[in-house]
Each structure stands twice: as C-alpha cells, then as structure tokens.
Amino acid sequence: MSEGRRAGVIAELADAAGAGTGARLLDVSSDADHNRTVLTFVGAPEAVYAAARRVADVAVARIDLNHHEGVHPRIGAIDVVPFVPLYHATMDECVALAHRFASYAAESLGIPVYLYAEAARRPAFRGLAAIRRGGFEELRTAIGTAERRPDLGPARAHPTAGAVAVGARGVLIAMNVDLAGGDATVARSIARAVRESSGGLPAVQAMEVWLPRRGTAQVSMNLLDYRRTPPLAAFERVREEALKCSVDVAAGELIGCAPRDALPQDPVAALRLRTFHPGQVLDPERLAIELDAARGDGRA
C-alpha cells in the first residue's frame, strides 16, 4: 500500500488484514521515505481473499495518490496485490484468487486492474516494471492508450486510488541495503552491478534510492528466486561493490517475510538487519500452527 507515514492509517490497514476468521497477519513493514507499507498475511484461500478485500477497502478510503510522494515506484493506493502459494496451496489456486480479487477491485471499487506474473493475460505485463512505468502521474494520461489499457475496470485512473496490479507468483524476497556514505550515484552504480538485467546476480532486480529522512543512499532489491541468489549472496555482492567505491554498508532490511531456508543461521548479524522479528520467517511447521490457530483447515 502507498502509505508509510500515517501511523493511524497503517494501523487500520493492519487491523483489516487480521480482522477476519481464517487469516493471520505475519508482518507489517513500513517506511516513511518509501512511503509504503507491505502487509504479509496467510490463511485459507477464502480467508486470504476476504482479507485482501478488507485491506483494499481501507486503502481506497484512506489514501489519496494526489497527495502522496515517496521514493518507491507506485501506480495506486493499493498498488500491488500478489497471491503466493504456501504450504499445500497451488499456483493455479492463487491465479484463481488473483482473478477474483481483480474483478472485485474493478467492479466494486472502480479501479483499473493490471494482471501480472502467473495471472497475466498479456505477455508485456508479466513483470511489474512495464505496469509501473512513469508511476501514477504518467498513468493518468497513458492509461487511455492501447499500450497501457488495463485488463479490467475503467480505462481511466481512479481519481484518488489510481490503479492496481494483481498477480500470482512464487516467493519473492524484498531486501534493502543502506550505504554508510556515498550518494545516489554510488548506489546507482552498485545496483547496476548487482541486478541480473545488466550482468549481475541471477534473478535479482535492483535500483538505487536516496532516503532524505535518513540522509543515506540505499540499494533496493527484489530476489525473484532465492535458490539462485539467496539474501546473503545479494548482501555480500552489494558490500563488495560498495567497497570498490570506498564506502561500506550500514544496514540491511528485510521487507515482509522470507522462507527459513533462504536465510543464514543468524540473519541479524549476517545481513546487519536494522529490525527483525520471528514472524518474518516462513517456517513450514510454524505456518501450520498459525493456520491451525486461525482456522484449522491446514491450507495457505
């Protein structure tokens, strides 16, 4: 969601995610510079679908993109909703949930929807980059063109909530690395060396970010396949490239959750994490307990 500064709104979003029977909120990651909040919740398919609807309702009611600014790319108040198969769930189930939620957003909330990843209907929109190009500001005019028309909903941006990307995908690990010194130019050079598209690490997306509130540069990464590039390998590559520029890394940051087998034995020390809590670890045994506590049907 495109809100990372108003504590009251963030609390409303989190409450909506965990309010219903059968869904369990695992993590809330917010950042004022990114002006963004990531909610991670698990549960039975119907419970997760209902929770996503509740969160979307709050986001549309409380977030106005006309008064939003932050360093993270975004096209809408809800912005992106990925359904991820965990435990015994399948990708086909997640694609079906994505399509159902997309219909709700388009028909009940009046928001244009782009389907991405495994739920995509057009090859050009399998990745988020093409959907987010130019952000909310460009979307307001580009959405009427054939190239940028949405998959569902009106061919115009919602006046306050913009648009939303809805998809089904495998586990993605989002992590950031703050630099100890340097500027956005240095972070840009490091991001270019790290990301796969410019010859870096496999299955890694990376971009540079300047964080005015912290007064530091950051390399922000998505690890699309942690088995090919785990968090520790990505962190160490960022540090290696930073040292070439005569700077070091100050801290790492895990956004949302990561599977237990993706993390080093001591993730706080190895990744220099600024914050970390056990709920961010996707552990199959703990997930089973969480889901049993939420509803007891053993599905996620």
C-alpha positions in Angstrom: 0.0 0.0 0.0 1.1 3.5 -0.8 1.2 4.7 2.9 4.2 4.7 5.2 3.9 7.8 7.3 0.5 8.0 8.9 0.5 5.6 11.8 -3.2 5.6 12.2 -3.9 4.6 8.6 -1.2 1.9 8.8 -2.9 0.5 11.9 -6.3 0.5 10.1 -4.7 -1.4 7.2 -3.1 -4.0 9.5 -6.3 -4.4 11.5 -8.2 -5.1 8.3 -5.8 -7.8 7.3 -6.1 -9.7 10.5 -9.7 -9.0 11.4 -11.4 -12.0 9.8 -11.5 -15.7 10.8 -9.0 -17.9 8.9 -6.3 -15.3 8.1 -3.3 -14.4 10.2 -1.2 -11.3 9.8 2.5 -12.2 9.9 4.3 -8.9 9.3 3.8 -5.1 8.8 6.8 -3.4 7.1 6.5 0.4 6.7 9.0 3.1 5.7 8.5 6.9 5.6 10.9 7.6 2.8 9.4 4.9 0.6 6.0 6.0 1.9 4.9 2.4 1.6 3.6 -0.4 3.8 3.8 -4.1 3.0 1.4 -6.4 4.8 2.1 -10.2 4.8 -0.8 -12.4 5.8 -1.6 -16.1 5.4 -4.6 -18.3 5.6 -7.1 -20.5 3.8 -7.8 -19.3 0.2 -11.2 -17.8 1.1 -9.9 -16.1 4.2 -7.0 -14.5 2.3 -9.3 -13.3 -0.4 -11.6 -11.7 2.2 -8.7 -10.1 4.0 -7.4 -8.7 0.7 -10.8 -7.1 0.1 -10.9 -5.6 3.5 -7.4 -4.1 3.1 -8.3 -2.8 -0.3 -11.4 -1.1 1.0 -9.4 0.7 3.7 -6.7 1.7 1.2 -9.1 3.2 -1.2 -11.0 5.1 1.5 -7.9 6.5 3.3 -5.2 7.0 0.7 -5.2 9.8 -2.0 -2.4 9.5 -4.5 -2.8 13.2 -5.4 -1.2 13.9 -2.0 1.3 11.1 -2.0 5.0 11.2 -2.6 7.8 8.7 -1.9 10.9 7.2 -3.4 9.2 3.8 -4.3 7.5 3.4 -7.7 3.7 3.2 -7.4 0.6 3.4 -9.5 -2.1 3.3 -6.9 -3.2 3.4 -3.3 -3.4 -0.4 -3.1 -0.6 -0.6 -5.7 0.1 -4.3 -5.9 -1.6 -7.5 -4.6 0.4 -10.8 -5.1 -1.1 -14.1 -4.1 1.6 -16.6 -3.2 1.2 -20.4 -2.8 2.5 -21.7 0.5 2.1 -24.9 2.4 -0.3 -27.1 0.3 -1.7 -24.3 -1.9 -1.1 -24.4 -5.7 -0.2 -21.7 -8.2 -3.5 -22.4 -10.0 -5.4 -21.6 -6.8 -3.5 -18.4 -6.5 -4.2 -17.4 -10.1 -7.9 -18.0 -9.5 -7.8 -15.8 -6.3 -6.0 -13.1 -8.3 -8.6 -13.1 -11.0 -11.4 -13.0 -8.4 -9.8 -10.1 -6.5 -9.1 -8.3 -9.7 -12.8 -8.5 -10.6 -13.7 -7.1 -7.1 -11.3 -4.2 -7.5 -12.6 -3.3 -11.0 -16.3 -3.8 -10.4 -16.9 -2.8 -6.8 -14.1 -0.3 -6.3 -14.0 1.1 -9.8 -10.2 0.7 -10.1 -8.4 -0.2 -13.3 -6.6 -3.5 -12.9 -3.4 -4.9 -14.5 -2.8 -8.6 -14.2 0.8 -9.7 -13.8 3.1 -12.6 -13.3 1.3 -16.0 -13.5 -2.1 -14.3 -13.6 -1.1 -12.1 -16.6 -3.2 -12.1 -19.7 -0.7 -10.2 -21.8 3.0 -11.1 -22.0 4.0 -7.4 -21.8 2.6 -7.2 -18.3 4.1 -10.3 -16.7 6.6 -8.0 -14.9 5.7 -5.0 -12.7 8.2 -2.7 -14.4 6.1 -2.2 -17.5 2.9 -1.6 -15.5 4.6 0.9 -13.1 6.5 2.9 -15.8 6.1 6.6 -15.1 4.1 5.9 -11.9 0.7 7.3 -11.0 1.5 10.6 -12.7 2.1 9.2 -16.1 -0.6 6.5 -15.8 -3.3 9.2 -15.6 -2.7 10.1 -19.2 -1.2 6.9 -20.6 -3.9 4.6 -19.4 -6.2 5.6 -22.3 -3.7 4.3 -24.9 -3.8 0.8 -26.4 -0.4 0.0 -25.0 -1.4 0.8 -21.4 -5.1 -0.1 -21.3 -5.9 -2.1 -18.1 -7.1 -5.7 -18.2 -10.2 -5.0 -16.2 -12.0 -1.9 -15.0 -12.3 1.6 -16.4 -9.7 2.8 -19.0 -9.0 5.8 -16.7 -7.2 6.1 -13.4 -9.4 6.2 -10.2 -9.2 9.9 -9.2 -7.6 9.1 -5.8 -6.7 5.4 -5.8 -5.0 5.2 -9.3 -4.7 1.6 -10.5 -3.7 -1.7 -9.0 -1.5 -4.6 -10.2 -2.9 -8.0 -9.2 -0.9 -11.2 -9.7 0.1 -14.7 -8.6 3.8 -15.6 -8.2 6.2 -17.6 -6.2 8.0 -16.4 -3.1 9.8 -13.1 -3.7 12.2 -11.7 -1.1 12.4 -7.9 -0.8 15.5 -6.5 0.9 17.3 -3.2 1.1 20.9 -2.3 1.9 21.7 1.1 3.3 25.1 2.5 2.4 27.5 4.1 5.0 28.4 7.1 2.9 28.1 7.7 -0.8 25.2 9.1 -2.6 22.6 8.1 -5.2 25.2 8.0 -7.9 27.2 5.4 -6.0 24.0 3.4 -5.2 23.1 3.5 -8.9 26.5 2.1 -9.8 26.1 -0.7 -7.2 22.5 -1.5 -8.3 23.7 -1.8 -11.9 26.4 -4.2 -10.9 24.1 -6.3 -8.8 20.9 -6.7 -11.0 20.6 -9.5 -13.5 19.5 -7.3 -16.4 22.9 -5.6 -16.5 25.0 -8.7 -16.0 24.8 -9.1 -12.2 23.3 -11.8 -10.0 20.7 -14.2 -11.3 17.1 -13.5 -10.5 17.9 -10.1 -8.9 16.3 -6.8 -9.5 17.9 -3.7 -8.0 17.6 0.0 -8.1 19.1 3.0 -6.3 17.2 5.0 -3.8 18.0 8.2 -1.9 16.4 8.4 1.6 16.1 12.0 2.6 14.9 11.3 6.1 17.8 9.0 6.9 20.2 11.1 4.7 21.6 8.0 3.1 21.7 6.1 -0.2 20.1 2.7 -0.5 20.2 -0.3 -2.9 16.7 -1.8 -3.0 16.4 -5.3 -4.3 13.9 -8.0 -5.2 15.2 -11.5 -5.1 12.9 -13.3 -7.6 14.4 -16.8 -6.9 16.2 -17.1 -3.5 17.5 -20.6 -4.5 19.5 -19.0 -7.3 20.6 -15.9 -5.3 19.9 -16.1 -1.5 19.8 -12.9 0.6 23.3 -13.4 2.0 24.8 -13.6 -1.5 23.0 -10.5 -2.6 24.1 -8.6 0.6 27.7 -9.6 0.1 27.7 -8.6 -3.5 26.4 -5.2 -2.6 29.1 -4.8 0.1 31.7 -5.9 -2.4 30.6 -3.3 -4.9 30.3 -0.7 -2.2 33.9 -1.2 -1.1 35.1 -0.7 -4.7 33.5 2.8 -4.3 35.3 3.3 -1.0 32.1 3.0 1.1 30.7 0.3 3.3 27.2 -0.9 4.0 25.5 0.4 7.1 22.5 -1.9 7.5 20.3 -4.4 5.8 16.5 -4.5 5.8 14.1 -7.4 5.1 10.7 -6.3 3.8 8.0 -8.7 4.7 8.9 -12.4 5.1 11.4 -14.9 3.8 11.5 -18.7 3.9 13.6 -20.3 6.7 15.9 -22.0 4.2 16.6 -18.7 2.4 18.1 -17.0 5.5 21.6 -17.5 7.1 21.7 -19.0 10.6 21.9 -15.6 12.2 20.2 -13.2 9.8 20.5 -10.2 12.0 24.3 -10.5 12.2 25.0 -11.7 8.7 22.7 -9.2 7.0 23.2 -6.4 9.5 19.4 -6.1 9.8 18.2 -2.9 11.5 15.0 -4.7 12.6 13.9 -8.3 12.6 11.3 -10.5 14.3 10.5 -14.2 14.2 7.2 -13.6 12.3 9.3 -12.7 9.3 10.5 -16.3 8.9 8.3 -18.5 6.8 8.7 -21.8 8.6 6.5 -24.7 7.4 5.9 -26.0 10.9 5.1 -22.6 12.3 2.9 -21.9 9.3 0.9 -25.0 10.1 0.4 -23.8 13.7 -0.5 -20.3 12.6 -3.1 -21.7 10.2 -4.5 -24.1 12.7 -4.8 -21.3 15.1 -6.5 -19.1 12.5 -9.0 -21.7 11.3 -7.7 -25.2 11.4 -8.1 -26.3 7.8 -4.4 -26.6 7.0 -4.2 -24.6 3.8 -2.4 -21.4 2.9 
